[in-house]
Amino acid sequence: MIIRVATQSDRSEILNIHKYAFGNEKGPEISRLVDDLLDDETAKPILSLVAVDDNNLIGHILFTRAMITQPESSVSVQILAPLAILPDAQNSGIGQKLINEGLKQLKSSGTELVFVLGHPTYYPRCGFAPAGKLGFEAPYPIPEEHSAAWMVQELNGNIFGNINGKVQCSQVLNEPQHWRE
């Protein structure tokens, strides 16, 4: 298996990965979200990676631009959303490999913080910690019982404890339905 930057010609396969990974109920919605994010100018720069096994795409991860709404802040921020692995390839470490490769590339490019709204026992394995406790508010309120799902990882700089505020995401991602865990 290899991980590489996604190309335009991968787009339909990427959308199918999300459709199948998230199932009949949420799959079409997540697939549309990814399709819209790939065209959203406010989401750029985008890092889109695919996992390829035997010339078949089996996983995808997308990172899009965000910012902290603190006027004096010029922190480089990305949001990981979404991550999808085809059902037959799930639970084999591919998701963590995509996350780690994405974080490595973002760190090299100077990104300082990466946020995610996701499973609170999965993402900490890749170094994410609860963002609310570190002073970072999600674009939309996260209910207290799901607050551990809003997470952040510091890649560069000395941000934690020095900067806090509300995260502002791209136009497409800035809808309340995308902020429910």
Phi, psi and omega in degrees: 000139175236158173242131181217166176292136179290149177247167178301324181290347177276350193305311183294323177293321178300314180297322177293322177302313181294321180299313182285321183295323184265359174079178185297326184285309185257341185306310180299322179294315180293321178299317177296321178301312180298315180302315180292320179298323181296337179258354185282112180298329180285351179270350187272144009284143180251141168243115182239117182240148176235149172259130184237129177231121179053045180066013177245133175287128182236351180204158179210145174222143181230132174241131179233157183295144174216180177208162175263131185277038175260117188308322183275003182271131173233047183277139176276117189232142174228156174242131175273112178187121352256179174238132180215140176232137177305143184309318181293342182253001180291159179063031178235013176089000183294319179301314179295324178295319177296315179300309183297320178293319177298314179297321178298314180293321178294320178300316179298329181274358177098003177299136183260322181228143173232128180251156175207144168250107186199188184298122186291352175256346182272305187293330175300336176297339179255014173099007179278148180228157180304123185284324182300320180293340180262006175092018180249122181266138177291160178303329175230151182303136175257124178304145183309320182292346179244011186300331180290347180281342178269110189231163181215155172224134177270124181258321183220154175083186179236069188276312184304128180088345181252334180225141173212175178144187181271139178272133176247124183257184180295164183303314182295320182282346184276058177228137186302329182295340179275357186244031174248130180272000000 
